[in-house]
Amino acid sequence: MTGQKIDGVAVANSVKDLVRASVAELKNDGVEPCLATVLIGDDPASSSYVTSKQKDCADVGITTKDHRLPQEFTQMELDSLINLLNNDKTVHGILVQLPLPKLLDEFSTISRISPIKDVDGLTPYNAGLLASGRAILKPCTPLGIMELFDYYNIELSGKNVVIINRSNLVGKPLYHLMLERDATVTTCHSKTQNLAEQCLGADIVITAVGNRAHFTLTDSMIREGAVVIDVGTSRVNGKLAGDADYEGIIKKASYATPVPGGVGPMTRAMLLRNTVTAASISKGFVTNR
């Protein structure tokens, strides 16, 4: 058999179309959705990510406020900036590009962001709501993965799911989102024993290791007809690649995401949707009650 490629670009474009329409509706109601981006230092990859996110915003009609700050920016200065953005009624979403320079406290910084402007869904408050099944703003990558499942009508209820990641960005929030859909979820990581055995028992495998030098998900590690979602990114012979050997996997899986063109576009699309949601929250159009 040959499985179906999950086309993240096509699904992301469908999400952007809906976001574009929502932005137009909000503007008709006198709301100008706005995302503030904060980038500290001159890391080329981070700078490129922020620029791409700003272009995405422009494409759907979301205004951006760009804050690019020197490497020497202090924690006190960063805290002050976030406080200003929290209190700025024209700003609906705040995105602090990670990772931060080593001298800055990532947890303290993320915790300072107002939960209703937390478009990355990473504040402790929103993480707690997610664990309770009440979150509105959810981490973008896990949210994008759930959107892929919905778009392709992939059933989750009662399925055995293995997530190879335990980070706050992917593994932990995805665990809770899967539980909300009545999946049976196993979280695996670098200390997991018999990883291949765990994967072979899964209906759905989601891998987010991001280090092909040390880990590759091969077709021998999945059962016939499994669904494989690849979140990892690495460089292999100068080209972008995921955790999975896609060419081998797709011959055995029922569905699989490629890298690039799978989960990545969805992460960016969900940031746009979260920004519109945050703008709606600011006007009381959306609540978690």
N, C-alpha and C positions, 0 to 999 in steps of 0.2 A: 504494500500500500504506500501511497504518498499522501502526506497530510496537507492541510490547508495552511498557507502562510497567513498569519495575523498581520494585517496591514495597518500599522500604527499611524502612518501618514494620512491615510484615508479617514480613519476614525477621528484623528485629531482635527482634520479639516471640517468634519461634521460637527464636532464640538465647537470649533471656532465660529461656524455659521450661527449656531444657537447663541453663543456669547455675543456676537455682533448684533443680533436682533435684540437681545436683552439690554445691551448698552444703549441702543436707540430708544427703547422703551423708558429706561431710566432717565435719559436726557430729556425726553418729553415730559417727565415728571419733575424736571429741574435738578436732577442729580447727575453730576459729571464724574463718572468713576475714575479714580486716580490711584496709581501705584507709586509709592516712593521706594526707590532702590538705594541701598547703601553698600558701597564697595570701598574697602580699606586696603591700601597697598596697590602694587602694580603687577600682580600676577597675571600673565597673559591669558591663561585659560579662564580665570574668574572674570576678567574684563570682557572677554568674548562672550561668556554666558550672559552677563548683564546686558550687553549690547543687543544680543539676540532676543532677550526677554522684552527689552524696550521696543524693538521692531515688531515683535508679536503684538504688543499692546497697541501700537500705532495702527496695526493692520485691522484691529477690531474696534478701534475708536476709544481706547482707554488712554487717558492722559498719564504721563509719567513725570516724576520729579527725580532728577539724577543727583546723587550725592557721592562723589568720588573723592576720597580722602587719603592723605599721605600715610605711609607705613608707620610713622611716628605718632599717629593719632592715639590719644590715651583713653583708658577705660572711662575716666571721668567725662572726657569730651564726647565719647560715644554715648554714654548714658544720657548726657544732656541733649544730644541730637535726637535720640529715641523719644525722650520726654516731649520734645518740641513736636515731633511727628505724631505722637499719641494725641496731643492736644490740638493738632491742626485739623479742623473740621473739613477742610478740602481734600485731605488725604484719607483714603479708605483702606488701603493695604500697605503694609511695610514689609519689605523684603531685604534682609541683611544677608549678603552673599557670603556663603561659607566655603572653605574654612577661613577663620579669622587669623591674623598674625598671632604668633605664639604668646605675646605678652598680654593679649586680650582674653577675657573669660567668656567662652562661648555660651555656657549655661546661663550665666548672669545676664548676658546680653539678650539672649532669646527670651528669658523670663521677663525682661522689662517691657517687651512689646505688648501692647494692649491685645487681649485675646480676640477682640472683635476686628482687629486689623492684622491678625496673624495669618497671612495668606499661605504660609508654609505649613500651618497646622502643627507647629512644634513647641509651643509654649506648654509648660506643665499643666496649666488650666485646661487647654484643649486636649492634651494627652489624656487627662483624667476623664473629660467628657467622652472621648473616644472609647476608653475602657468601659464606660458606663452605657455606651450605645446612644449617647445624646449629642455627639459632636456635629457641628455644621461645617466648620472649616477643618478639613482633614489633609494630612500630608499628600503632596501632589503626586508622587510616584505611585503609592498604593492606590490612591483614588483613580489614577489613570489605568491601572491594571484592572480594577473593578469595572471600569467603563468598557475595556476590551472584552471582558467576559460577557457583559450585557449586550454589546453590539453583535457579538457572534453567537449569542444565545447558548453559552456554555453553562450548563447546570452546575451549581456548587453544592446544593443541599445534599447532605449525606456522603459527599465525596471525601476521599482521603487526600489531603493536601500536604506536601512537604515544602517548607520555605527554608532555603539555605541562606540565612542571614538573620541577625538578631539586632540590627541597628535601630536607632530611634527614627531614622529616615525611611526605612523600608520594612524590615522584618517585624518589628514590634507592632506598628500600626496595622500592617497587613494581616497579622495574626488576628487582631480584633475585628477587622472588617470581614474576614473569612468566617469567624465565629458568628457574626451577625447574620450571615447567610446560611448557617447551619452546616458548615463544613466541619470535618474532623481534622484538626491542624497539628502538625508536628513541626517544631522549629529546630533546625540543625545549624551547626556552626563549626568552627575550627577544632573543637574538642569532641565533636560527635564521633562515636565509634560506629563502624559498619555503615557508612554513609550510602554506599551503593545499594545496600540491602534496604535502607529506608526509602530511597528513591524508587526502587523496583516495586515497592508496595503501594506507591502513590498513584492516584488517578491524575493528579495535577502536581507538577514540579515547578517551583518558582525559584530561580537561582540568581543571587546578587552578590557574588564573591568579588568579581572585578580584578582577578589576577590569574591570567591564563598561564603564567609561568609556573603556578603552583596547583591550579585546578582547572580541569576541563570536564564538562558534563558530556558524556558520550552516549551513543545509542544503546550501548550495553548496560547503561544504568537506568534505563526507563522501560516500562512495560509497553507492550503493543497497544496503540491507541491512546496513550497518555497525552495530556496537554502540557506543553513546556513554555514557560514565560521566562525570558532571559533579560535580566536587568543589568547584568555586569557589562562593563566596558574596559577593554584593554587594547594595547597596540600589538599587533602580530605582523611582523615583517612590514612595519610602517603603515599598516591598515587597521582601521577600527574593527574590533571584534568583540563578541560577547563571551560569556562563560561556556556556552554550548557549541559543540561541533554541529552547526546548523545543517550542513549538507547531509550528515549522517542521521541527525535527529529527525528531520522532516520526512525521511523514508519510513519511520516507525511510528511517529506521533500522529495524533488526529489533527492537532493544531500546534503551531509553534511560532514564536516571534523571532524575526531576524534582528541582527545588529549590524549596521544601523537600520532605522526604519520601523522599529517595533515600539518599545516602551518609551524611548527618548522623546519623540514628538508628543506623546500623551502627557508626560510630566509638564511640558511647557503649556499645553492646552489647559491642563487643570489649574495652573497658576492663573490663567486668564479667568477661568470660571470662578475660582475662589475670590478673585478681586471683585468681580461683579456681585458675588454673594455678599462680600464684606460691605460693598456699597449699599446693597439692599438692607443689610442688618442696620446700617447707620441711620436709615430712615424708618426702621421698624417694620419693613416689609417681610422680613424673615426672622423667626425666633426658633429656639430649640425647645420651646414649651409645648 
